[in-house]
Amino acid sequence: MLHLLHVDSSPRSERSQSRRLTQEFVEQWKRNNPNTQITYRDIGRNPIPHIDEHWIAAAFTPPEHHTPQLRAAIQLSDQLVDEFLAADIYVMGIPMYNFSVPSGFKAYIDQIVRVGRTFDFAPEDADSPYKPLVLGKKMVVITARGASGYGIGERYESMNYQDPYLRTVFGFLGITDISFITVENDETGGQRLAESIAQARSQVAELVASGSRT
């Protein structure tokens, strides 16, 4: 049975383009793949805490040596990592905030990028010390942006710290099969926004159809 992890990170509710499209993707996926197990996490409305000193100590201390304080500090992270590793496909709603990801999504990333869980570190291997542990997965990232021009070769490409960051951090864990769907001109509105939404919805349908055949 396939397991799909659906994550929304926009603090917006009804106005969120990324939420609407992740929901549309998941609903279409369920119709095509009714036996898929769906797990939903809303980190926009239910923020993930940022890591702190106790979390860092717990993450780099063997579990058998955890004190009650360290166990408590890492408990949510363990839950999030277990949830992340259990999935076969990820559907992530991530708006662009200040040219990158929302701080709440960065907090989520920091909670799940864990040595010994989602990647390994072998210092004796000078050529390739980092070892990805999250392999054979697929990811769909649905983004929303207030303006346009952040794509490859476009005028604001150098200001796009969203797509490259997400490819880097998830690729570091071993997830390299990542598809991006983007709604642009959310703040501009009008015909340009309508056209971008229509294109994104078409991409959603195509990805669901192609994913259902694999």
C-alpha positions in Angstrom: 0.0 0.0 0.0 1.3 3.4 -1.0 1.7 6.0 1.8 1.3 9.7 0.9 2.4 12.4 3.2 0.6 15.7 2.6 2.2 18.8 4.2 0.8 22.4 4.0 3.0 25.2 5.3 1.0 28.4 4.4 -0.3 30.3 7.4 -3.2 31.4 5.1 -6.3 29.4 4.9 -8.9 30.2 2.2 -6.6 32.6 0.3 -3.7 30.1 0.0 -3.1 29.0 -3.5 -0.7 26.3 -2.4 -3.3 24.8 -0.1 -5.9 24.7 -2.8 -3.6 22.9 -5.2 -2.2 20.4 -2.7 -5.8 19.5 -1.7 -6.7 19.2 -5.4 -3.7 16.9 -6.0 -4.5 14.7 -3.0 -8.2 14.4 -3.9 -7.4 13.4 -7.5 -4.7 11.0 -6.2 -7.2 9.3 -3.9 -9.7 8.9 -6.7 -7.1 7.2 -8.9 -5.4 5.3 -6.0 -8.1 4.6 -3.4 -5.9 2.3 -1.4 -3.3 4.9 -0.7 -2.8 5.8 3.0 -2.9 9.5 3.5 -1.2 11.4 6.4 -1.8 15.1 6.7 0.3 17.6 8.6 -0.6 21.3 8.6 2.5 23.2 9.8 1.1 26.5 8.7 -1.8 26.4 11.2 0.0 24.2 13.7 3.6 25.4 13.7 6.5 23.2 14.4 8.8 24.5 17.1 12.3 25.6 16.2 15.1 23.4 17.5 16.9 24.5 20.7 20.0 23.6 22.8 18.3 20.5 24.3 17.2 19.3 20.9 20.7 19.5 19.6 22.1 17.7 22.6 19.5 14.9 22.1 20.1 14.6 18.4 23.8 14.0 18.9 23.5 11.8 21.9 22.9 8.0 21.5 19.2 7.2 22.5 20.4 4.8 25.2 22.1 7.8 26.9 19.1 10.1 26.8 18.0 11.7 30.0 14.3 12.4 30.5 14.9 15.9 29.5 16.6 14.9 26.2 13.9 12.3 25.5 11.3 15.1 25.8 13.3 17.5 23.7 13.5 15.0 20.7 10.1 13.3 21.0 8.3 15.4 18.4 11.3 15.2 16.0 11.2 11.4 16.3 7.5 11.4 15.5 8.0 13.7 12.5 10.9 11.6 11.2 8.9 8.4 11.6 6.1 9.9 9.7 8.4 11.2 7.0 10.2 7.9 6.5 6.9 6.0 6.3 5.8 7.8 3.2 6.4 6.8 -0.4 5.3 10.1 -2.0 5.3 13.6 -0.6 3.0 16.4 -1.5 4.3 19.7 -0.1 2.6 23.1 -0.2 5.3 25.7 0.2 4.7 29.4 -0.7 7.6 31.7 -1.4 8.3 34.1 1.4 11.0 36.6 1.0 12.5 34.6 -1.9 12.7 31.4 0.2 10.5 29.1 2.3 8.3 30.1 5.2 10.1 30.0 8.6 7.7 27.4 9.7 8.8 25.0 6.9 12.4 25.7 7.8 11.6 24.6 11.4 10.1 21.4 10.0 13.2 20.8 7.9 15.4 21.2 10.9 13.3 18.7 12.8 13.5 15.9 10.2 17.1 16.3 8.9 18.6 14.0 11.5 22.0 12.2 11.5 21.4 8.5 11.8 17.8 8.8 10.8 17.5 10.6 7.5 21.2 10.8 6.6 24.4 9.3 7.9 27.8 10.8 8.5 31.0 8.8 7.9 33.9 11.1 8.7 36.4 8.4 7.7 35.1 8.7 4.1 36.9 11.9 3.1 35.4 11.9 -0.4 31.8 11.4 0.5 31.1 11.6 4.2 27.4 12.2 4.0 25.1 9.3 3.2 21.5 9.8 2.2 19.0 7.4 3.9 15.7 8.4 2.3 15.8 6.6 -1.0 13.3 5.6 -3.6 10.8 8.3 -2.8 9.0 10.9 -4.9 8.0 14.5 -4.1 5.7 17.0 -5.5 6.3 20.6 -4.4 3.5 23.1 -5.0 4.6 26.7 -4.6 2.8 30.1 -4.8 4.5 33.4 -5.5 3.2 37.0 -5.5 5.0 37.9 -8.7 6.7 36.1 -11.6 10.1 35.8 -13.2 11.8 33.5 -10.8 12.4 30.6 -13.2 15.6 29.5 -14.9 16.8 32.2 -17.3 14.2 34.7 -16.0 15.0 38.1 -14.6 14.6 37.2 -10.9 16.3 33.8 -11.1 19.1 34.9 -8.9 16.6 35.8 -6.2 15.0 32.4 -6.1 16.3 30.7 -3.0 13.3 28.5 -2.7 13.6 25.8 -5.5 17.4 25.4 -5.2 17.2 25.1 -1.4 14.4 22.5 -1.5 16.3 20.4 -4.2 19.4 20.6 -2.1 18.1 19.7 1.3 15.8 16.9 0.1 18.5 15.7 -2.3 20.9 15.6 0.6 18.5 13.1 2.2 18.2 11.1 -1.0 15.0 12.5 -2.6 16.0 13.5 -6.1 12.7 12.8 -7.9 11.1 16.2 -7.2 8.4 17.9 -9.4 7.6 21.5 -8.9 4.3 23.1 -9.7 4.1 26.9 -9.3 1.4 29.5 -9.1 2.7 32.9 -10.0 1.3 36.5 -9.8 -0.8 35.8 -6.7 -0.5 39.4 -5.7 -0.9 40.7 -9.2 -4.2 38.9 -9.7 -6.3 39.2 -12.9 -5.7 37.3 -16.1 -2.1 36.5 -15.4 -3.0 34.8 -12.1 -5.9 33.0 -13.7 -3.6 31.6 -16.4 -1.0 30.5 -13.9 -3.6 28.7 -11.8 -5.0 27.0 -14.9 -1.5 25.9 -15.9 -0.8 24.6 -12.4 -4.0 22.7 -12.3 -3.2 21.0 -15.6 0.2 20.0 -14.2 -1.5 18.6 -11.1 -3.7 16.4 -13.3 -0.7 15.3 -15.5 1.4 14.4 -12.4 -1.4 12.4 -10.8 -2.1 10.5 -14.0 1.6 9.7 -14.5 2.2 8.8 -10.9 -0.8 6.5 -10.9 0.7 4.5 -13.8 4.0 3.8 -12.0 
